[in-house]
Amino acid sequence: MASPNLPTSLGNESECPLCFKPLTNPEILSCNHRFCQDCLEDSSSNASAEKDLGISKCPVCRDDFEETEKRVEDFKSDHIARNTAQIITKSQKESDTGQEGVFVEKKFKITVITLEGIKLDGWGVNDITSCTVGIILSGAKVGKSYISVFSEFGELLSQIELPTEFRNYKPWRYCSFLTEAKVVSVCQPNEIGIFDIFLKTNLKKKIISQENATWQDDRVVSCITTACESDAGRGSLADRIFVGGKYCRDVFVFDDDLNYVRTLTLPETVAWPKDMTFHKDLLLVCDLQGKRVCALNIFEGTVQQTEYEFPKPNGERAGWAPISVCSGKTGSIYVLWKATVGKPSRILIQYSSNGNNKLREQSVHEDARCLSTLESDGVEKLLVGTFGHGNVYVLENRS
């Protein structure tokens, strides 16, 4: 039982925004952002942009602080946060040994992959998936889109760069796993293609509006997912690739050769799909505008009904809205939520297989954009891609 006189956490302030773990020897900068002492010193020593001038930037807000021979002049010990964190840690240990104390939810174990060269090149990451050799990212640079393959250690293995043909649109690109060597990808406004990620070739490309007259000229793609043969509820074996559009309830379905098969219309309770994935025989949809995630039953090529909605993060004041969803082989479902009110923040929730229960809820980097899973050494890991920071966070369940 938790003692009512002790704090259970400091909210987001109890976690370091660099390692996403409870603060250790907390330090506070003049901008009032807190970090673990070791994390802040490592961040300062690794920053190179203005290193020669003796100036570093806060990793969160990018405000300047000065460095001297004593390392960082602006480091100030945050005794309040340190003492409170020690109380919470002590209470957690008491709780784990069966003694009375403060209940603190167990979190994910997090490691960080720094992607080779991605930050220096100014890439924006829109989507993430994985294959046997590592991590696949897609997104945009100035005047072009890209699909890149990285090892699980951040080494760039392969990259396809594609100049944009539509100057009036940002070339945001989304991707999904198709086979071990192929990914299927869509790019705004409405291009779809299949790519060999190792040969660095575009195997096939089509413009959706030219394939289907119901795709309006001003509509842009918002997401893509693929179904495997085990997803029995999707309708038929030809229903392989599913493409969602912004501000539209229609989901366009293609086969492996990018031939149009059918259109699925989502329920009126769904505004439009920000992201989608299959979980068993259900289609999971992130409804950004409606601020909810729902599981839809598809039978014989039509959406039958909404099976259930997922519980939202704690704290409705933030106006939480879902931006990414993925499903693991172990049965868990993961959803990334962003705050639409107040300061930028992200919450990651792990749900039970039926979506009814929240198993874990944890703050992640405010720049987090997309989710996927990666199987490594027989262990399934969760990948969290950031939009512009050049990092992928790898999350594992703590035992």
Residue pairs with C-beta under 8 A, 6 or more apart in sequence:
1 100
2 8
2 91
2 95
2 101
2 102
2 103
3 91
3 100
3 101
3 102
6 87
6 88
6 91
6 101
6 102
7 84
7 87
7 88
7 102
8 88
8 102
8 103
8 104
9 88
9 104
10 23
10 81
10 84
10 85
10 88
12 345
12 363
13 34
13 81
14 22
14 23
14 81
14 84
14 85
14 88
15 21
15 22
15 23
15 363
16 22
16 23
16 24
16 34
16 35
16 36
16 39
17 33
17 35
17 59
17 60
17 365
17 366
18 35
18 36
18 39
18 40
18 43
18 59
19 36
19 39
19 110
19 112
20 107
20 110
20 362
20 363
20 364
20 365
20 393
21 36
21 107
21 110
22 85
22 88
22 89
23 34
23 35
23 36
23 78
23 81
23 82
23 85
24 36
24 37
24 38
24 85
25 36
25 37
25 38
25 77
25 82
26 34
26 35
26 36
26 37
26 77
26 78
26 81
26 82
26 85
27 34
27 35
27 36
27 37
27 40
27 75
27 76
27 77
27 78
28 34
28 76
28 77
28 78
28 81
29 35
29 40
29 58
29 63
29 65
29 74
29 75
29 76
30 63
30 65
30 74
30 76
31 58
31 60
31 61
31 63
31 65
33 58
33 59
33 60
33 61
34 78
34 81
35 43
35 59
37 75
40 59
40 72
40 75
41 71
41 72
41 75
43 56
43 59
44 56
44 67
44 71
44 72
47 56
47 57
49 57
50 56
50 57
50 64
54 66
54 67
54 68
55 64
55 65
55 66
55 67
56 64
56 65
56 66
56 67
56 72
57 63
57 64
57 65
58 64
58 65
60 366
65 72
65 73
65 74
66 72
66 73
66 74
67 73
87 102
88 102
88 104
90 101
91 101
91 102
91 104
92 101
92 102
92 104
93 101
94 100
94 101
94 102
95 101
95 102
95 103
95 104
105 360
105 361
106 360
106 398
107 360
107 362
107 398
108 348
108 350
108 360
108 362
108 382
108 395
108 396
108 397
108 398
109 395
109 396
109 397
109 398
110 393
110 394
110 395
111 393
111 394
111 396
112 391
112 392
112 393
112 394
113 135
113 150
113 152
113 153
113 154
113 391
113 392
113 393
113 394
114 154
114 390
114 391
115 137
115 150
115 154
115 156
115 390
115 391
115 392
116 150
116 154
116 155
116 156
117 156
118 125
118 137
118 148
118 156
118 390
119 388
119 389
119 390
120 390
121 141
122 141
122 142
123 139
123 140
123 141
123 146
123 148
123 388
123 390
124 139
124 140
124 141
124 172
124 387
124 388
125 137
125 138
125 139
125 369
125 370
125 385
125 386
125 387
125 388
126 138
126 139
126 140
126 172
126 173
126 174
126 369
126 370
126 387
127 137
127 138
127 139
127 173
127 174
127 175
127 176
127 223
127 224
127 370
127 385
128 135
128 136
128 137
128 138
128 175
128 370
128 371
128 372
128 383
128 385
128 392
129 135
129 136
129 175
129 176
129 177
129 183
129 372
130 136
130 177
130 372
130 373
130 374
130 375
130 383
131 149
131 177
131 180
131 183
131 197
132 180
133 149
133 151
133 157
134 149
134 150
134 151
134 152
134 157
134 374
135 149
135 150
135 151
135 152
135 372
135 374
135 383
135 392
136 147
136 148
136 149
136 150
136 175
136 177
136 183
136 197
137 147
137 148
137 150
137 175
137 385
137 392
138 145
138 146
138 147
138 148
138 173
138 174
138 175
138 183
138 185
139 145
139 146
139 172
139 173
139 387
140 146
140 170
140 171
140 172
140 173
141 161
143 163
143 164
143 171
144 161
144 162
144 163
144 164
144 171
145 161
145 162
145 164
145 171
145 172
145 173
145 187
146 159
146 160
146 161
146 162
146 173
147 159
147 160
147 162
147 173
147 175
147 183
147 185
147 195
147 197
148 156
148 158
148 159
148 160
149 156
149 157
149 158
149 159
149 197
149 198
150 156
150 157
150 392
151 157
152 374
152 376
152 394
154 392
158 197
158 198
158 200
159 200
160 195
160 197
160 200
160 201
160 202
162 171
162 173
162 187
162 202
164 171
164 187
165 191
166 188
166 189
169 188
169 189
169 220
170 188
171 187
171 188
172 187
172 188
173 185
173 186
173 187
173 188
174 185
174 186
174 187
174 221
174 222
174 223
174 224
175 183
175 184
175 185
175 224
176 183
176 184
176 185
176 224
176 225
176 226
176 241
177 183
177 226
178 184
178 194
178 226
178 241
178 256
181 196
181 197
181 198
181 199
182 194
182 195
182 196
182 197
182 203
183 194
183 195
183 197
184 192
184 193
184 194
184 195
184 224
184 226
184 241
184 258
185 192
185 193
185 194
185 195
185 224
186 192
186 193
186 208
186 221
186 223
186 224
186 243
187 193
187 221
188 220
188 221
189 219
189 220
189 221
190 207
190 208
190 209
190 215
190 219
190 220
190 221
190 245
191 205
191 206
191 207
191 208
191 221
192 205
192 206
192 207
192 208
192 221
192 224
192 241
192 243
192 254
192 258
193 202
193 203
193 204
193 205
193 206
193 258
194 202
194 203
194 204
194 205
194 258
195 201
195 202
195 203
196 203
204 257
204 258
206 258
208 215
208 221
208 243
208 252
209 215
209 216
209 217
209 219
211 258
211 260
212 252
212 260
212 263
214 250
214 263
215 245
215 252
216 248
219 245
219 246
219 247
219 248
220 245
220 246
221 243
221 244
221 245
221 246
222 244
222 245
222 246
222 272
222 273
222 274
222 275
223 243
223 244
223 273
223 274
223 275
223 276
223 286
224 241
224 242
224 243
224 244
224 276
225 241
225 242
225 275
225 276
225 277
225 278
226 240
226 241
226 242
226 278
227 234
227 239
227 240
227 241
227 242
227 278
228 278
229 237
231 278
231 280
231 281
232 281
233 280
233 281
233 282
233 297
233 298
233 299
234 278
234 281
234 283
234 298
235 253
235 262
235 298
235 299
235 300
235 301
235 302
236 261
236 301
238 255
238 261
239 253
239 255
239 261
239 262
239 301
240 253
240 254
240 255
240 256
241 253
241 254
241 255
241 256
241 258
242 251
242 252
242 253
242 264
242 276
242 283
243 251
243 252
243 253
243 254
244 251
244 272
244 273
244 274
244 275
244 276
244 285
245 252
245 272
246 272
247 271
247 272
248 272
249 265
249 266
249 267
249 268
249 270
249 271
249 272
250 263
250 264
250 265
250 266
251 263
251 264
251 265
251 266
251 273
251 276
252 260
252 263
253 260
253 261
253 262
253 263
253 264
253 301
254 260
254 261
255 261
262 301
264 298
264 301
264 302
264 303
265 303
266 272
266 273
266 285
266 296
266 303
267 296
267 303
267 305
267 306
269 290
269 294
269 306
270 285
270 287
270 290
270 294
271 287
271 288
271 289
271 290
272 287
272 288
272 289
273 285
273 286
273 287
274 286
274 287
274 288
274 322
274 323
274 324
275 285
275 286
275 322
275 323
275 324
275 325
275 370
276 283
276 284
276 285
276 286
276 325
277 283
277 284
277 325
277 326
277 327
278 284
278 327
279 295
279 327
279 333
279 353
280 353
281 297
281 298
282 295
282 296
282 297
282 298
282 307
283 295
283 296
283 298
283 303
284 293
284 294
284 295
284 296
284 325
284 327
284 333
284 355
285 293
285 294
285 295
285 296
285 325
286 293
286 322
286 323
286 324
286 325
286 335
287 293
287 294
287 322
288 321
288 322
288 323
289 321
291 312
291 319
291 320
291 321
291 322
291 340
292 309
292 310
292 312
292 322
293 309
293 310
293 322
293 325
293 335
293 355
294 306
294 307
294 308
294 309
294 310
295 306
295 307
295 308
295 309
295 310
295 355
296 303
296 304
296 305
296 306
296 307
297 303
297 304
297 305
297 306
297 307
298 304
308 354
308 355
308 356
309 355
310 322
310 333
310 335
310 349
310 351
310 355
311 349
311 351
311 356
311 357
311 358
312 320
312 337
313 320
313 337
313 347
313 349
313 361
314 361
317 341
317 342
318 339
318 340
318 341
318 342
318 345
319 339
319 340
319 341
320 337
320 338
320 339
320 340
320 347
321 337
321 338
321 340
322 335
322 336
322 337
322 338
323 336
323 337
323 338
323 369
323 370
324 335
324 336
324 369
324 370
324 371
325 333
325 334
325 335
325 336
325 371
326 333
326 334
326 371
326 372
326 373
326 382
327 333
327 334
327 373
328 334
328 373
328 380
328 382
329 373
329 375
329 380
330 380
331 352
331 353
332 350
332 351
332 352
332 353
332 359
333 350
333 351
333 352
333 353
333 355
334 348
334 349
334 350
334 351
334 371
334 373
334 382
335 348
335 349
335 351
335 371
336 346
336 347
336 348
336 364
336 368
336 369
336 370
336 371
336 384
337 346
337 347
337 348
337 349
338 344
338 345
338 346
338 347
339 345
339 346
339 347
343 366
344 366
345 363
345 366
346 363
346 364
346 365
346 366
346 367
346 368
347 361
347 362
347 363
347 364
348 360
348 361
348 362
348 363
348 364
348 368
348 371
348 384
348 395
349 358
349 360
349 361
349 362
350 358
350 359
350 360
350 361
350 397
351 357
351 358
351 359
352 359
360 397
364 384
364 393
365 384
365 386
365 389
365 391
365 393
367 386
367 387
367 388
367 389
368 384
368 385
368 386
368 387
368 393
369 385
369 386
369 387
370 384
370 385
371 382
371 383
371 384
371 385
372 382
372 383
372 385
373 380
373 381
373 382
373 383
374 380
374 381
374 382
374 383
374 394
375 381
379 396
381 394
381 395
381 396
382 394
382 395
382 396
383 392
383 393
383 394
383 395
384 392
384 393
384 394
384 395
385 392
386 392
386 393
